[in-house]
Amino acid sequence: MAEIKAKLFRGNFVLVFFASLLMFTAFYILLPTLPVFLNRELKIHEGATGIILAVYTLSALLIRPFTGYMIDRYGRKAFYIPSLLLFSLLFAAYPLAGVFVFMLMVRFVHGLVWGVATTTGSTLIVDIVPAERRGEGIGLYGLAMTIPMAMGPYIGMQLSHDNNYLLMFSCAGLLAFAGFLLTLPIRYPAIELHGKLKFSWKNLLESTSLPLTFNLLLVNITYGGLVSFISLYALKTNIGYTGVFFIVFAAGITLARLVMGRIFDRHGPAHLSVTGIGFLVAGHLVLGLIITVPGFLGASFLLGLGTGIVFPVFQAMVNNLVPPHRRGAANSTLFSGLDLGIGLGMLLTGFLAHAIGLPHTYLIYAFLNAAALIYFLSISLPHYKRKRKTMAA
């Protein structure tokens, strides 16, 4: 196993992996610290702070379909390198944007660049990995997103200690800039592009990805409610241990990603997806029913396992259904479902938490994941098998 991974984890794969790891670390540095900076330093109230945070996801969602079209027509390099450079430079704008309107503009532009960089990077890694090892490659690449989930918030809290936010923004920008430097020596694979692909709304989305995209949207409604409200859940239930929750959550994701890829490549997505969504159902049930520290941390591990399985499996599936010149559209379509699901989850969870409380909300999300599982077995999986059979014919 180590020998097999060594052959995959080299060259271009390593460069894209660490470029993404540094970029995601910079992103997660701001996750717990930016709301505090906005509220304490800029005196922006909570409602306006929520708008500033949400516009980042909104702008990423808006740009992804156009990114998929552009990288399918003009190639990955022309967008990957500039997007990481701009992403790093924009951190310098945060200390300068001293009022709500300017900060809103910075976040909107930063979200646009983030949408381009993440869509292009995820497509590029599919170009690099051999088709027969796509599940393993996507699973390993996912660690570049998972490791920063544990590291970034901790680094951000340490850097912003004593309200030293200038140091925090500077370090985040430097980390992202180091990621940009790693994109320069990448040897971008020669992919057949559709240089004559006309712009149309139809070409912005990949139709074969839509069933799985909707499936991912359902799952990520619950993910959005989890990551945005779990701190409040820990506070309201007097459990605490929010930091430990995210560490255990990241450990679950890491473990899942280390093993799921080879299972996917050998046995396909069916049992793996059922297991992953099953972990999400179980984790939300535990959150809603066992309101203790062991239950809280046990749920985090189950939810981490489920999260670590579902997204890379779905990403491998949509890329298996398209030719190389439509991978950009396939990935942008899937990521749009991810973004929209997270955004809807944040809004829905806020409403439900106020109406019935977070434990009952997470119980509802267990049933929503069960519905996502039924949808997968009845719609997504048959669609995948049918399209794969058509491509093989």
C-alpha positions in Angstrom: 0.0 0.0 0.0 2.8 2.4 0.9 4.5 1.6 -2.4 1.3 2.3 -4.4 0.7 5.6 -2.6 4.3 6.6 -3.2 3.9 6.3 -6.9 0.7 8.4 -6.8 2.0 11.0 -4.3 4.7 12.6 -6.4 5.5 15.2 -9.0 2.5 17.2 -10.1 0.2 15.6 -7.6 2.4 16.8 -4.7 2.6 20.3 -6.1 -1.2 20.6 -6.4 -1.7 18.9 -3.1 0.5 21.4 -1.1 -0.6 24.4 -3.1 -4.2 23.5 -2.1 -3.2 22.7 1.5 -1.6 26.1 2.0 -4.6 27.9 0.3 -7.1 26.0 2.5 -5.0 26.7 5.6 -5.2 30.4 4.9 -8.9 30.1 4.4 -9.5 28.3 7.7 -7.3 30.8 9.6 -10.1 33.4 9.0 -13.0 31.0 9.8 -13.2 31.6 13.6 -11.3 34.9 13.7 -12.9 37.1 11.0 -16.3 37.4 12.8 -14.5 38.6 16.0 -12.4 41.0 14.0 -15.5 42.5 12.3 -17.4 42.8 15.6 -14.6 44.0 17.9 -12.3 46.0 15.7 -14.6 47.4 13.1 -17.7 47.6 15.3 -19.9 45.8 12.7 -22.9 44.3 14.4 -23.8 40.6 14.2 -26.4 40.9 11.5 -24.1 42.8 9.1 -21.3 40.4 10.0 -23.5 37.5 8.9 -24.0 39.2 5.5 -20.3 39.7 5.1 -19.6 36.0 5.8 -22.4 34.8 3.6 -21.4 36.9 0.5 -18.2 34.9 0.2 -20.1 31.6 -0.4 -22.6 33.4 -2.7 -19.9 34.8 -4.9 -18.1 31.4 -5.1 -21.4 29.8 -6.1 -22.0 32.4 -8.8 -18.6 32.0 -10.4 -18.2 28.2 -10.4 -20.4 27.5 -13.5 -18.5 30.1 -15.5 -15.2 28.7 -14.3 -16.0 25.2 -15.4 -16.9 26.5 -18.9 -13.7 28.6 -19.1 -11.2 25.9 -18.0 -12.8 23.4 -20.4 -12.3 25.8 -23.2 -9.0 27.5 -22.4 -7.3 25.1 -20.1 -6.5 24.9 -16.4 -3.2 26.8 -16.2 -4.6 30.1 -17.4 -6.9 30.2 -14.4 -5.2 28.2 -11.6 -2.0 30.3 -11.4 -3.7 33.8 -11.4 -6.5 32.7 -9.1 -4.0 31.6 -6.4 -2.0 34.8 -6.8 -5.0 37.0 -6.4 -6.3 34.9 -3.5 -3.1 35.5 -1.6 -2.9 39.2 -2.4 -6.4 39.9 -1.3 -5.6 39.2 2.3 -3.8 42.5 2.4 -7.1 44.2 1.7 -8.8 43.1 4.9 -7.0 45.5 7.3 -7.6 48.3 4.8 -11.3 47.8 4.5 -12.4 49.6 7.6 -16.2 49.9 6.9 -19.0 47.5 6.1 -19.3 48.4 2.4 -15.6 48.0 1.6 -15.4 44.8 3.6 -18.4 43.4 1.7 -16.6 44.2 -1.5 -13.4 42.5 -0.4 -15.3 39.4 0.7 -17.3 39.2 -2.6 -14.1 39.4 -4.7 -12.3 37.0 -2.5 -15.1 34.5 -2.8 -15.0 34.8 -6.6 -11.3 34.0 -6.6 -11.9 31.2 -4.2 -14.5 29.7 -6.5 -12.1 29.8 -9.4 -9.2 28.4 -7.5 -11.0 25.5 -5.9 -12.9 24.5 -9.0 -9.8 24.5 -11.1 -7.6 22.7 -8.6 -10.1 19.9 -8.1 -10.4 19.5 -11.9 -6.6 19.6 -12.3 -6.1 16.8 -9.8 -8.5 14.6 -11.8 -6.4 15.3 -14.9 -3.3 14.2 -13.1 -4.5 11.0 -11.5 -4.8 7.9 -13.7 -8.5 7.0 -14.4 -8.2 3.6 -12.7 -7.0 5.2 -9.5 -9.3 8.2 -9.5 -11.0 7.3 -6.2 -7.7 6.9 -4.4 -6.3 10.1 -5.9 -9.3 12.2 -5.1 -9.4 10.7 -1.6 -5.8 11.6 -0.9 -6.2 15.1 -2.4 -9.0 15.7 0.0 -6.6 15.6 2.9 -5.3 19.0 1.6 -8.8 20.3 2.7 -9.1 18.2 5.8 -5.7 18.9 7.5 -6.3 22.7 7.3 -9.7 22.2 8.9 -7.9 21.2 12.1 -4.8 23.4 11.8 -6.2 26.6 10.4 -8.6 27.7 13.1 -5.9 26.9 15.8 -3.3 28.9 13.9 -5.8 31.8 13.4 -6.6 31.9 17.1 -2.9 31.9 18.1 -2.0 34.6 15.5 -4.9 36.9 16.6 -4.0 36.6 20.2 -4.0 40.1 21.9 -6.0 41.4 18.8 -2.9 41.2 16.5 -5.0 40.9 13.4 -2.5 42.5 11.1 -0.1 39.6 11.9 -2.9 37.1 11.3 -3.9 38.6 7.8 -0.2 38.8 6.9 0.6 35.2 7.7 -2.5 33.9 6.0 -1.6 35.9 2.9 2.0 34.6 3.0 0.8 31.0 3.3 -1.5 31.4 0.3 1.4 33.1 -1.7 3.6 30.1 -1.0 0.8 28.0 -2.4 0.8 30.2 -5.5 4.6 29.7 -5.9 4.0 25.9 -6.0 1.7 26.3 -9.0 4.5 27.6 -11.2 6.5 24.4 -11.7 3.4 22.2 -12.3 3.5 20.4 -15.7 -0.1 20.8 -16.7 -1.3 17.6 -18.5 -2.3 17.9 -22.1 -6.1 17.7 -22.1 -8.2 17.8 -25.3 -10.0 21.1 -25.0 -13.1 22.4 -26.8 -11.6 25.7 -28.1 -14.8 26.2 -30.2 -17.1 25.5 -27.3 -19.7 28.2 -27.6 -20.9 30.1 -24.5 -24.4 29.1 -23.5 -26.3 28.5 -20.3 -26.5 24.8 -21.2 -22.7 24.6 -21.3 -22.3 26.1 -17.9 -23.7 23.0 -16.2 -23.0 19.3 -16.9 -26.3 17.5 -17.1 -24.9 14.1 -16.2 -23.8 15.5 -12.8 -27.2 16.9 -11.8 -28.6 13.9 -10.0 -25.5 13.5 -7.8 -25.3 17.3 -7.4 -28.8 17.4 -5.9 -27.9 14.4 -3.7 -24.8 16.3 -2.4 -27.0 19.4 -1.9 -29.2 17.4 0.4 -26.3 16.1 2.4 -24.6 19.5 2.7 -27.7 21.2 4.1 -26.9 19.1 7.2 -23.2 19.9 6.9 -23.8 23.6 6.7 -26.0 23.4 9.8 -23.3 21.4 11.6 -20.2 23.5 11.1 -22.0 26.8 11.6 -24.0 26.0 14.7 -22.1 23.3 16.5 -20.3 25.9 18.7 -23.7 27.2 19.8 -24.9 23.6 20.4 -22.0 23.0 22.7 -22.7 26.3 24.5 -26.4 25.8 24.9 -26.0 22.2 26.2 -23.1 23.2 28.5 -20.9 20.5 26.9 -18.1 22.7 25.6 -15.2 20.9 23.8 -15.9 22.7 20.5 -12.2 22.7 19.6 -11.9 19.0 20.4 -15.0 18.3 18.3 -13.4 19.7 15.2 -10.1 17.9 15.8 -12.0 14.5 16.1 -14.2 15.5 13.1 -11.0 16.1 11.1 -9.5 12.8 12.3 -12.7 11.0 11.1 -12.4 12.6 7.7 -8.7 11.8 7.4 -9.2 8.2 8.2 -12.1 7.9 5.7 -10.1 9.5 2.9 -7.1 7.3 3.5 -9.1 4.1 2.9 -12.1 5.1 0.7 -10.2 5.7 -2.5 -8.9 2.2 -3.1 -12.3 0.7 -2.1 -13.9 2.9 -4.7 -11.4 1.9 -7.4 -11.9 -1.8 -6.7 -15.5 -2.1 -5.8 -17.3 1.0 -7.0 -19.4 3.6 -5.2 -22.5 1.7 -4.0 -21.5 0.2 -0.7 -19.2 3.0 0.1 -21.8 5.7 -0.4 -24.4 3.8 1.6 -21.8 3.5 4.4 -20.9 7.1 4.3 -24.4 8.5 4.4 -25.2 5.9 7.1 -22.5 7.4 9.2 -24.1 10.8 8.7 -27.5 9.5 9.8 -26.0 7.9 12.9 -23.9 10.9 13.8 -26.9 13.3 13.7 -29.0 10.8 15.7 -26.3 10.7 18.4 -26.1 14.6 18.5 -29.8 14.8 19.0 -30.3 12.0 21.5 -27.1 11.6 23.5 -26.3 15.1 24.9 -23.1 14.2 26.8 -19.4 14.7 26.2 -18.9 11.1 25.0 -21.9 11.4 22.7 -20.7 14.8 21.4 -17.3 13.5 20.5 -18.6 10.2 19.3 -20.9 12.0 16.9 -18.1 14.1 15.7 -16.1 11.0 14.7 -19.1 9.4 12.9 -19.9 12.7 11.1 -16.2 13.0 10.1 -16.2 9.5 8.7 -19.4 10.2 6.7 -18.2 13.5 5.4 -14.8 12.0 4.4 -16.5 9.3 2.3 -19.4 11.1 0.6 -17.9 14.1 -1.2 -14.8 12.4 -2.7 -17.0 9.4 -3.8 -19.5 11.7 -5.5 -16.7 13.7 -7.1 -15.1 10.5 -8.5 -18.5 9.5 -9.8 -19.3 12.7 -11.7 -15.8 12.7 -13.3 -16.3 9.1 -14.4 -19.3 10.2 -16.4 -17.7 12.8 -18.6 -14.9 13.1 -21.1 -11.8 15.2 -20.2 -13.1 18.3 -21.9 -16.2 18.4 -19.7 -14.5 17.8 -16.3 -14.5 21.5 -15.5 -18.2 21.7 -16.0 -18.8 18.5 -14.0 -16.7 19.7 -11.0 -18.2 23.2 -11.1 -21.7 21.7 -11.1 -20.9 19.5 -8.2 -19.3 22.3 -6.2 -22.3 24.5 -6.9 -24.5 21.9 -5.2 -22.0 21.8 -2.3 -22.1 25.6 -1.9 -25.8 25.9 -2.2 -26.4 23.1 0.3 -24.1 24.7 2.9 -25.8 28.1 2.4 -29.3 26.7 2.7 -28.2 24.7 5.8 -27.0 27.8 7.5 -30.3 29.5 6.9 -32.5 26.5 7.7 -30.6 25.6 10.9 -30.9 29.2 12.2 -34.7 29.0 11.7 -35.1 25.5 13.2 -32.8 26.2 16.1 -34.9 29.2 17.1 -38.1 27.2 16.7 -37.3 23.8 18.2 -33.7 23.9 19.5 -30.5 22.4 18.0 -30.8 18.8 19.4 -34.2 18.4 17.7 -32.8 20.1 14.6 -30.0 17.6 14.3 -32.6 14.8 14.7 -34.4 16.2 11.7 -31.1 16.2 9.8 -30.7 12.5 10.6 -33.9 11.9 8.7 -32.8 14.3 5.9 -29.7 12.2 5.4 -31.8 9.1 5.4 -33.9 10.7 2.6 -30.6 11.5 0.8 -29.7 7.8 1.1 -33.0 6.7 -0.4 -32.5 9.2 -3.2 -29.0 7.8 -3.9 -30.2 4.2 -4.1 -33.3 5.1 -6.2 -32.0 7.9 -8.5 -28.3 8.7 -8.3 -26.9 5.1 -8.4 -29.1 3.8 -11.2 -28.3 7.0 -13.2 -24.6 6.4 -12.6 -24.7 2.7 -13.7 -26.8 3.5 -16.7 -24.4 6.3 -17.9 -21.3 4.1 -17.3 -22.8 1.3 -19.3 -23.6 3.7 -22.1 -20.0 5.1 -22.1 -18.6 1.5 -22.2 -20.8 0.5 -25.1 
